[in-house]
Amino acid sequence: MLFNSFWGLDEAIAIPPNYTLTGPLSLPQGDLVQQLEAKDPELFSWLNEAHDKNQKVVYISIGSIAKWEDWSVQAMFEGLKKVGCRVI
């Protein structure tokens, strides 16, 4: 059996010998960078600027099913900004 997994993000557990962890299933990183630069030059520039300034970037996905109050999303955003992160 093949399982999409993210080494370092998934919890370490013992798996049966017939399981194979595939890792992230995505295009090679170089291809993704070129695609982002072409598709969204403003975001690409913003990310490069963060890299040049040695700033951390945090991507938050709150999902589409969960119902979040505006204040709680704003609190996450402001808290991460206060510790010096750029937030997407």
C-alpha positions, 0 to 999 in steps of 0.5 A: 500500500502506498501512503502520501506522507510528510517526513517530519510533519507526520507523527512517527508510528510503526507501519506494517512491512507492506506499507510504503511511504511515498513522501510529498507528491508534487512537482520538483521544487524548481518547476514550482518556483518557476510556475509561481513566478509566472502565475503570481509575480507579486507573491513571488517577489514578496517571498523573495523579499522575505528570504533576502531579509531572513524573515520566516514565512508562515502559511496558515490554512484554516480549511473550508469546513471549519467556521472561524470568527473574524477575531480569531483569524485576526488574532492568529495573524497579528500574533505571528506578525508580532514575532516577526513572521510574514503570514500568508 
